[in-house]
Amino acid sequence: MIDLFFIFKWYLLIFITGILFLPLSLRILPAFLDKGYIFSKVLGIGILSYLIFLLGFSHVFSFTRFNSVLILAILGALIWIKISIKDKVLIIQSRKEILSFLKENRKLIIFEEALFFLCILFWSYVRAHNPDIHDLEKFMDFGFLNSILRAEYFPPQDMWFTPYPINYYYFGHLMTAVITKISAIPSGISYNLMLATLFAFTFMGSFSIATTLVRKVISKRIILYGLLSSFIVTFSGNLQTIYAFFKPYDVENVVPFWKLPLALASFPNSYWYPNATRFIYHTIHEFPIYSFVVSDLHGHVLSIPLVLLTIAFLINLFFDKGIDVKKILILSFFLSLSYMTNAWDSIIYFGLSLFIIFYLIKKFGDKSLARSTIKTAGFALLGVVFFVLFSLPFNQNFSPFASQVGMVCPPKVLINIGNLGPFIFEESSCQKSPIWQILILFGFFLFFVASYCIYLLRRKRLSNTDYLILILIIFSLLLIIAPEFFYLKDIYSGHFRANTMFKLFYQAFIILGLVSSYIIARVFTDLNNLGRKRVLKFLFLLFSLVLFCLVSIYPYFAINSAYDLKTYKTLDGISYIKGLYPSDYEAIVWLNKNIKGQPVILEAQGDSYTDYARISSNTGLPTVLGWTVHEWLWRGSYSVPEPRIKDVEILYESKNLSKTQSLIEKYNISYVFVGDLERQKYNELNEEKFEKIGEKVFSSGSSVIYKIH
């Protein structure tokens, strides 16, 4: 029952935020079937969080619950009370028009709202069967969330590298923190509720976009086709599930499924769902349902609602057939939010924006190719200026991890040159994706894309919406082939294409999923244009059904593998610590209850993906050094975090009080934590000295906290 209370409280805040920002979404997305109703929630959370960030960065308002509620109330009042601005910078519909819209579309609105709530409820239920904020990179995401929640002003502190700020794309974590702060829900629960909310936004955002597209070609079963795209984007996997019907293969040596023995009797043949995201050698190619199942609150997942909002705005821009400075300003704002959440997305959708803007200028404005290109470049430059201004506060304390662009399999002449400005040419960077593997990953979408192209060739007449769909398809295909030619260099030399492919494929999957229901509706309602022979129609329908079944069984494998749906636990993501480290759990609860602000706490340093840094992650209190490899990535060089490894060792083991106190002053350490992991890591642990230079303020079992004088 307590979980239901938290779910409803969380949902109610999001609902109220959406209602407060509804006039804005109605103005921004008028071409949509629901006039952007579902996106009013995303718009509200994004604008509210950005304003809180801006005011916190400039030290005008501290990040407190009272101030956050006050800012939300002021924004809502400005939107609803002052309905129009006389100078027409922004004109919002009158209250009468808004109420009229709600009345005329009440069935659709109630349906969307109910489905949104059910999505939150459903994924909360799933998460409650394995709610642990533990394993993979959850410590990192939870640490960011807790550090932001403790922050008085921005930027927030890096909980693993005091006293420096977070050098990561943390705006999505900030949005989570804002809802957490206002709702006053414990972060261990809000972490899982945010995952459920992202699931709901993905499903309903896809629904809103798909219904808007589909209604351009059909007048019936629009809701059904909208739900189809929602399912494909949110739930479906790829065709790698076909391996469940064959004998298992060596994941380090992937072979085509047709070379494996068919094994229907032993289905699903030890099928392991992560293999669908690591199919191409040394790369990553995830998709939304995998992200929701593994439940790391990463930037690429937190960015999905912002990505869908940006796509929705571009679609509305397309149907509006016009582009002006105000629209560029709004688009730039959306791109800046995406950048601060997951930088790749801003680059990707800046590119898509250029495609659409150029088409609109060429089609409905200047017919000259040269002048259309120049005008597009002008809008692009203006957009970059706005983008830089919106993201300037964030960039004041952020350094990108990657600054070099590599070429895949460069020719010998370029290898000999080595680099040209930001471009690098490395002989070891040569990996290509076999075409059959690409077809396994995107074959479902490509089948319908090919069918759609055949349909259009036979029909010989394209609607305006068809041109939009073709732009989205072409752009997605470019995202798929791009990692065969370039990559952004990071610290993972053996997996040099992994992150580039990951981010590009993720967005290609989403875009193709969004247009899939339009393609299916377009083709299925006029099958004669695919061919007159009945056998061809039958084969088309058969292939469609088989492919859909293959991508649809993925969530069955994934959810059942990651969650024991027979045992409901709780939504509290830190409750697992009670069983794993009971005394540490008591210490974490004590710290969260009694320690305000962000004084530095010393704890054992450890490798990434381990249980080290558990105190800083679960409390948001900064420590000297947490996960070393992660800090190596964020700081650009291993030489930056490396010296701290020895410093932490000295702090725990040295018998020299003077040296210990010197390091305590260097890192401004206020508390020292000693628990099981500290005793395991530091064999010569000298705990007695902490009694001399401080006092014991907490003790439970093997866990002790000292406050330094």
Buried (B, 14 or more C-beta within 10 A) or exposed (E): EEBEEBBBEBBEBBBBBBBBBBBBBBBBBEBBBBBBBBBBBBBBBBBBBBBBBBBBBEEEBBBEEEBBEEBBEEBBEEBBEEBEEEEEEEEBBEEEEBEEBBEEBEEBBEBBBEBBBEBBBBBBBBBBBBBBBBBEBBBBBBBBBBBBBBBEBBBBBBBBBBEBBBBBBBBBBBBBBBBBBBBEBBBBBBBBBBBBBBBBBBBBBBBBBBBBBBBBBBEEBBBEBBBBBBBBBBBBBBBBBBBBBBEBBEEEEBEEBEEBEEBEEEEBBEBBBBBBBBBBBEBBBBBBBBBBBBBBBBBBBBBBBBBBBBBBBBBBBBBBEEBEEEBBBBBBBBBBBBBBBBBBBBBBBBEBBBBBBBBBBBBEBBEEEEEBBEBBEEBBEBBBEBBEEBBEBBEEBBEEBBEBBBBBBBEEEBBEEEEEEEBBBBEEBEBEBEEEBBBBBBBBBBBBBEBBEBBBEEBEEEEEBBBBBBBBBEBBBBBBEBBBEBBBBBBEEEBBBBBBBBBBBBBBBBBBBBBBBBBBBBBBEEBEBBBEEEEEBEEBEEEBEEBBEBBBBBBBBBBEEBBEEEEEBBBBBBBBBEEEBBBBBBBBBBBBEEBEEBBBBBBBBBEBBEBBBBBBBBBBBBBBBBBBBBBBBBBBEEEBBEEBBEBBBBBBBBEEEEEBBEBBEEBEBBBBBBBBBBBEBBEEBBBEBBEEBBEBBBBBBBBBBBBBE
